[in-house]
Amino acid sequence: MAERLSAEAHRQALGGLPGWTEVQGRDAIGKTFVFKDFNEAFGFMTRAALVAEKMDHHPEWRNVYKTVEVVLSTHDAGGVTALDIELAKAMNAIAKLTPG
């Protein structure tokens, strides 16, 4: 099982994740991705889902038209772990590759 990050490690990791912020009221990080249209948003989600499945670490997310809201937290650890940081980095990289 992944270990929950210390407050300092959490802060440092978040500093290296453009656009990601603390989720109010819980030990989680979140980001809203906005794409050109639904097709691009869904393409991002599909690519991110493949990465998440390989990691066996799945996001909480919501899609409305061209917007994808993501929340990451490792439920078994009760908060943010290295898995969440790794998936957030991967999502940022995927978003950069998404046309638009």
C-alpha positions in Angstrom: 0.0 0.0 0.0 1.2 3.5 -0.8 2.1 5.8 2.1 0.4 9.1 2.6 2.8 12.1 2.0 3.9 14.3 4.8 2.6 17.8 4.8 6.0 19.1 3.6 6.3 16.5 0.9 2.8 17.2 -0.2 3.5 20.9 -0.4 6.7 20.4 -2.4 5.1 18.0 -4.8 2.1 20.3 -5.4 4.6 23.1 -6.2 5.8 21.1 -9.2 2.3 20.4 -10.6 1.1 23.4 -12.6 -2.7 24.0 -12.2 -3.2 21.5 -9.3 -4.5 22.7 -6.0 -5.6 21.4 -2.6 -9.1 20.2 -2.5 -10.9 22.0 0.3 -12.0 19.8 3.2 -10.0 16.7 2.4 -6.5 15.4 1.8 -6.7 15.5 -2.0 -5.5 17.5 -5.0 -7.6 18.7 -7.9 -7.4 20.3 -11.3 -9.9 21.4 -14.0 -8.8 20.8 -17.5 -10.6 22.7 -20.3 -10.3 21.6 -23.9 -11.5 22.9 -27.3 -14.5 20.6 -27.4 -16.1 17.3 -26.1 -14.0 15.2 -28.5 -10.7 16.5 -27.1 -11.9 16.2 -23.5 -13.0 12.6 -24.1 -9.8 11.8 -25.8 -7.8 13.1 -22.8 -9.9 11.0 -20.5 -9.4 7.9 -22.6 -5.6 8.4 -22.6 -5.5 9.2 -18.9 -7.7 6.1 -18.2 -5.1 3.8 -19.9 -2.3 5.3 -17.7 -4.5 5.0 -14.5 -5.4 1.4 -15.3 -1.7 0.5 -15.7 -1.0 2.2 -12.4 -4.0 0.5 -10.8 -4.8 4.0 -9.4 -8.0 5.6 -10.6 -9.1 9.2 -10.4 -12.3 10.7 -9.3 -13.4 12.8 -12.3 -16.3 14.5 -13.9 -16.8 15.5 -17.5 -19.2 18.2 -18.8 -18.8 18.9 -22.5 -15.2 20.3 -22.9 -14.4 20.4 -19.2 -12.8 17.6 -17.1 -12.6 18.0 -13.3 -10.2 15.7 -11.6 -9.6 14.9 -7.9 -6.8 12.6 -6.8 -6.4 10.9 -3.4 -5.3 7.4 -2.4 -8.3 6.1 -0.5 -6.5 3.2 1.1 -3.9 5.6 2.5 -6.4 8.3 3.5 -4.8 11.0 1.5 -2.3 12.1 -1.2 0.5 9.7 -2.0 3.2 9.4 -4.6 0.7 7.6 -6.8 -1.5 10.7 -6.9 1.5 12.9 -7.8 2.6 10.5 -10.5 -0.9 10.4 -12.0 -1.2 14.2 -11.9 2.1 14.6 -13.7 0.9 12.1 -16.4 -2.4 13.9 -16.8 -0.6 17.2 -17.3 1.6 15.6 -19.9 -1.4 14.0 -21.7 -3.2 17.4 -21.7 -0.3 19.0 -23.4 -0.4 16.4 -26.1 -4.1 16.8 -26.7 -4.7 19.0 -29.8 -6.3 22.3 -29.3 
